[in-house]
Each structure stands twice: as structure tokens, then as C-alpha cells.
Amino acid sequence: MLLITKKILLFCDPGIDDSLAIMYSILDPEIELVGIVTSYGNLTKDQVTANAAYLLDLAGRTDIPIIPGASMPVQEEQNLRIYPEIHGEKGIGPIKPPSNLRYKIYPFDMIRVIIEKYKNELIIVDTGRSTTLATVFNLYPEHIKMVHSIYVMGGAFFVPGNATALAEANFYGDPTSSNLVVKNAHNLTITPLNVTQHAVLSEEMVEFISKNMKNVYAFLMEPIFKYYYEFYKKSTPGIQGAPIHDLLTVMVVKNPSIVDYIHYDATVIESTEAKGMSFIDIRPTSKKGKTRIAVKLHYDAFIEEFKKVMLNG
């Protein structure tokens, strides 16, 4: 039987949780990763690009194009903040990718080429700052209309943020670009902190998966998880694992029933003390919108899907 795959162009900033999203995408036979677009966020653009190349090299998938994107947000330069305390000096916890790794990078226009190739089959997933995706909207407005759908990890709707009390880190990092995307994207799904903060992997689960020698990434799992978990134990006392925000966003493409949704048009605040805050109008007289916003995670289904893919390797 012919296997129909979900063709994903992934915008990301690996980063531990982005790295796990890449691993999952490579290992899942029902996902075809057709390109990776890297940009600043968890670390610098150069470092996250090297991290993406390392993960592809480990899996023997150097055929997947790597396309460097934005190096800073569209606002003032001082808004650029990276997070080595969360993701490690090189972005993959204690792991240091080889400094002599040689890899090919593609020009930005490769994004247009990929869209033209796959058109309505293509799904864009953005798990980092949306600066680069917003640039695609501006440079290729007719091309972006060709894609099937867009998934964005970002925002926090009526729950606390993680970059500030009000804002989630991706939307906070470049609220102008995030706002452009949520206002203009068609067939848009947002996976905010409402669901991603509950997509927690436990220490026991990661140890179990690390023993699967069929998985080319098995040796990475335990060290990067432990590094990530140490941060969350300090920032979220009592948490029983580490939330893998970006992984859930990729999972939802293939398994939409893992989460429950509401449908509203979203806005991202671009200035003031509420910068990066996302909100929707839920007054009784307001109209429902077209954007699909995930609000509740079915945790058991999330874990079962993760195990299925990572244990098959």
C-alpha cells in the first residue's frame, strides 16, 4: 500500500525541543521533511544551522535542504536574546556537534522553489521566532497562498507566559512578525503554551527510548533531556519531566486529535509592557474566527504517538 506522507517545511531554531522535533520528523515514516529553515532564537542563527546539519548528518539525510533565515528580529537589535542556560552552550544540552562538520546550505530563494514543487501538499511548521516566515509572506505573497496549511508554536491564551508574565518566548521574540503571520496565514493552527507546556516527557520514558539501538538518535536522548530537565526543575518546581513544546507542534500535523481546539482570530501585542502577549476576543458578541488554536492536550495520546515513532527508529 502506498504510504501518503505529510510534507513539512520546518522553520526552527534548534534548541533542544526543536532538535527533538527534527528527530521525530526524520524517524516518522508518515512525515517527509522537505526542508529546514533555521534562524536566531534559542541561539544564534549560525549555531542552530550547524545543529540542524548535525542532526541530518547523524541520520544520513544530508539530502534535506538547510536554508538559513533571519539573524535578528525586525524590531530593535537589543530585543535579540538567546537561551544557552536552557538549551546548552551549543544548543543541544551538553552535546557539542563536531566543529569540522561540512554541510551545504541553500539560498533563501530555495523556499520559493520548495513551495512551487509541492504547492498544496506542503505544510509549513514554524517552531521558532516568526521573523523568517514573515519574510516569506512579504517576499512571496502569492507563493504562500499555495501551501496547504501553516502550524505555529507560539502564544499563551489566558495562561501565564514563559518569557514574561504575559508572553510566550516565540511571540515575545518578534511580536511584529508573529502578528503578521497570525493575521495573514490561511488554514492556520496555533499550538500555544496552553497545550505545549503539558507535553511533558518523563525521565523514565526517555531512559526507555535511549535503550532502542535502532534509533540513530538514541545516544542523544538521555543527556539532552537531563540538561533540559534541570532547567525546568528550577523554573517549575515539582514538574515531573520537561515539556517539549516544538515536538508537539509537529505531532499535531499528523495527529490533530491529540489536542482540542477553539476557533478565533488571534492578535499579538507589539509594544508596551504586554509585548508579545497573544489574545482573542471571547466576548459573547464576538465572531468566531478561522484560526485553529489548541487549548487542551490529550496526554496519553501524545505519549503513545511519541513512543510509537521513537521506538521504531
N, C-alpha and C positions, 0 to 999 in steps of 0.2 A: 504493500500500500504506500502510495506517495505521501511523504510527510510534508505538510504545509507549515512553513516556519514563519515566525514574526520577524520581519526585517527591521532592525533597530539601528539608528544612527544615534550614538550616545555622546552627549555633551557632559563633561565631568571634570573633576579636579582631584584625582586620587593622591592622597587621602585613603584612610583605612576603609571606611564604608563604601566609598566609590570603588576601591580595589576589589572588595567582595562582590560588588555589583558586576564588575568586569569578569571576575572568575565565574560567577553564576551564569552570565550571558554566554561565555565560551563553552561551558560544560553542558548547558541545557540544549539537547538536540532539537527542541522546538523553537529555539531562538537563533537567528542568523545576525550576528553583529557585523554590519556592513561598513562601519567606520567609527572612529573615536575622535572627538573634538575636545582638545584639552585647553584649559585656561586657568588663570590665577584663582585662588580661593583658599583651600586648606593650606597650600604652599604656593611657591612661585610657579609661573607657567612653565619655565624650563624644567623644574623638578618634577612636576606632575606629568609632563610629557615623557620624561625619562621613566617614570614609574609605569605609565601605560605601556611603553615599549618593552619594559622588563616582563610584565605580566603576559604580553603577547608572545614574547620570545620563549618563556617557560612552556607555553602550550604549543609551540611550533606554529603559531598563527601570525607570522610576520606578513602574511598576505593582506591583513586588515589594515586599511589606511589610517595613519595617525595624522591629524590636522591640527596644528597649534592655532589657538584663537587669541582671545584678549589677554593682556598682561596687567590690566588695571580697570577699575570701574569708570563709568563715564563722568562721575562727579569728581570732586576734589581728590587729589592724589592721597592725601592723608587718610582718606576713608579705607585705603587698602590695608587689610590686616590679615596675617596668616596665622596658622594654629599648630606650630610644631609641638606645643605642650599637649595637644590632644592626639596628634597623628604621628609624632616622632620627627626627628631631625630631617629625615628623608621622605617622610610621609607614609611609610609602611611599618609603623611601630619601630622595633629595634632592627629591622631588616635594612641592609644597605645594598641597593642594586649595584651591580658591577659598574665601575666608573668607565670602563673601556667598552661598554656595550655599544655596538654600532647599529643604527637603525635609520630607516628612511622616513622623512616627514614630507607631507604633501602640502601644496599651496592652499590657501583659503578657498579658492575657487573650486576645489575638489568637492566642497559641499554642494555646489550647484550641479556638478556632474553626477553626484550620487542621487540627488533629487530627481534629475532628469532620467536617470537609469531606472529607478524603482517607482517613481510617481506615487500613485495611490496605494501601493504596497508598503511604502516607507512610513515608519513610526519614529518620531523624534522623541527621545527621552533626555531631559535636562536635569541632572542631579547636582549641579553646581550653581555658581553665580550666573545670572542670565545675560550678562553683557554680550557674550558671543552670539547667543541665539537671537538677541535683539538686533544685533548687527546683520544677521541673516535676513530678518524681517525688513530691514532698511535697504540692504543691497539687492535682495532678490524677492521683492514683494509678490511677484507673480508665481515664482517657484514655490514659495512657502505654501501657497494655496493648493499646490498639487499633492502635498503629503496627506496620508490617511488621517493621522491624529498626532497630538502632542501631549506628552506627560511631563509634568514639572514637579520636582520635590522642592517645596518651599511653603512658607507661611505658617501661621498659627491662628486658628479661628476660635476666639473666646477661650483659649488656653494660654498659659504663660509662654513667652518666647524662650530661646536659649542664647541669643546674642545680647538681648536686653530683656527687661521685664515684659515688653510688648512684642518684640520682633524675633523671628527665626533668622538664622545666620545667612541663608542664601538671599532672602529678600532684603535683609539689612545691608548686605554687602554691596548691592547695587539696586536700590529700590526703583530708580527711574527705568532701568532695563526690565526689571521684573514687572513693573506696571505696564510697560509697553507690550510685553508678552501676554499677560493675563487679559488685557483689553482687546488684543487683536488676534490671538490664536483661535483657530477653529477646532472643533472637536477636542477641546482641552480637558484634561484631567489633572487636578492638583492633588498631590499627596502631602498634606501638611503635618506638622508635629502632632496633630490630633490622633493620627494613626501611627506615624513612624516612630514616635517615642515609645510605643508599646511593642514594636517589632524587635524584641529582646532575644538575643542568643545567650544561652546559659553556658557556664564553664564546662559542665558535663557534656552538653551537646557538642561543643567544639572539640573537646578531647576525643569523643567518639568518632567524629568525622576525620580527625587528624590521623587516625589509625587506618584509614582507607588508602592503601598504597596505589590503587588505580587512579586516584585523583592527583594530577600533576601539581596541584596547589596544596596538598595535604600538609607538607612540611612548613608552610607559611601560617596555617590557620591558628595554631596554638600561640606562637609568640606574638603575632599581631593582635589577636584577641585579648591576651593578657595585658598588653600595653594599653589598649583602648579601655579595657575594663577598669584598670587602675584609675584612669581619669574619671570615669563615671562613678566609681565608688566614693570619690572625693566630692564630686559636684552633685551627686544624687544619692545621699546616704540611704542605705537599705536596699538599693536596686540589686536585683538578682541576676544581672547579666549586663550586656551592652546593647543599646539599640542600634540597629544597622539601617539607618534612615534610607540610604540610597538603594540598597538591595531591595527593599520593599517596593520602591517605585518601579523597578524593572519587573519584579514579580507580578505586579498588578496588570501589566500589559497583557500577559498571557492568562492570568488568573484573576479577573476583575472581581469575582465573588469573595475574594479574601477580605475585602473591606465593604462597608456600607457607605452610601453616598447621599449627599444633598445636592441640589442644582441651583446655584446662584451665580450671578456675576460678581467677581471679586475686584477689590481695589487695594493697591499698596501705597501707603503714605510715603511721600518722597522727602519730607522735611519735618522740622520741629522735633520735639523730644520723642515723638511717636514714630520716628523714621523707621521704615521697614515693616511697620505693623500692617497686617492684612486684615481686611474686614469685609463683611457682606451686610446687606440691608435685609434684616429679618422682620421688619415691621409687618403687621397683618396686611397692610395695603400695598406692600411692595410686590413687584412682579418676580416670578421665578426666572432664573437665567439659564444660559446654555452650558455654562462651565460645570463640570462634574467634580465635586470636592469630596474627598474621602474623609469620613468622620469617625468610623469605628472599625477596629481591626478584629478579624476572627483569628485569634492567636493560634489555635490548634491547626487550622488550615495552613497558616503561614509556616509553621514548623514542619508540617508534613511535606509541603512543597519543597522547602529547603533541603530536608533530608533526602528526598527522592532524587534531586539533581546532584547534590554534593556526594552522595554515597555511590552513585552510579559512575561518577568520574568520567 
